[in-house]
Amino acid sequence: MEQGSGEGARDTAGAEGTELVVGEDFADAVLVDQEWQDTEFRECDFTDADLHGLRTRNCVFTDCTFRRADLGESAHRATALRSCTFDRTVLIGSTWDGCSLLGSSFVDCRIRPWTVRETDLTLVGMGRVVLTGSDLRGIRFREANLSDGDLRDCDLREADLGGARLLGTRLDRADLRGARIDADGLVQAVLSEVRVDEMTAVAYAVARGLRVD
């Protein structure tokens, strides 16, 4: 893996012998089609970095910044990005398999098409996100901020949306069968032709003030 400007510190004492990179400046770095494995990054800056086609496996990024970075067509497996900032980041065509984006924030990012499998998006900030038509089956969005987002036509079967903020979120024609979702969240969302299971339908009706006998 190529280094950035060298302003940070590099160590081999990461968890379980992984390489540890702390405070490295990768701003404007060109790191196209690289493959990173068993590396931990802490407080690194990837602003304006070209990471197109990057492949990561068993990596950890903590408090890293990806402002205006290009992560298009990248692929990530068993990688964690914790409390990272994605601001106007290009994520088009990226794949996330068995990953965690716990507590990360996404602002004005270009995302679709986006492939996510068995990925944890707990506590993510994705207000105004556009994920129309995405396959989000089984994804964990627990306590995520999805306010004013566009999730129309999404497949959200078995997804965990417990505690998620859904104020103004568009869920038209979404499939929520088997999903864990708070009735209050559904009340706050914009709904039309949404598919739900019986239990969710009853909870929604009660939240709307109806009496179900």
Secondary structure by P-SEA (a helix, b strand, c coil): cccccccbbbbcccccccbbbcccccccccccccccccbbbcccccccccccbbbbcbbbbccccccccccccbbbccccccccccccccccbbbbccccccbbbbccccccccccccccccccccccccccccccccccccccccccccccccccccccccccccccccccccccccccccaaaaaabbbcbbbbcaaaaaaaaaaaccccc
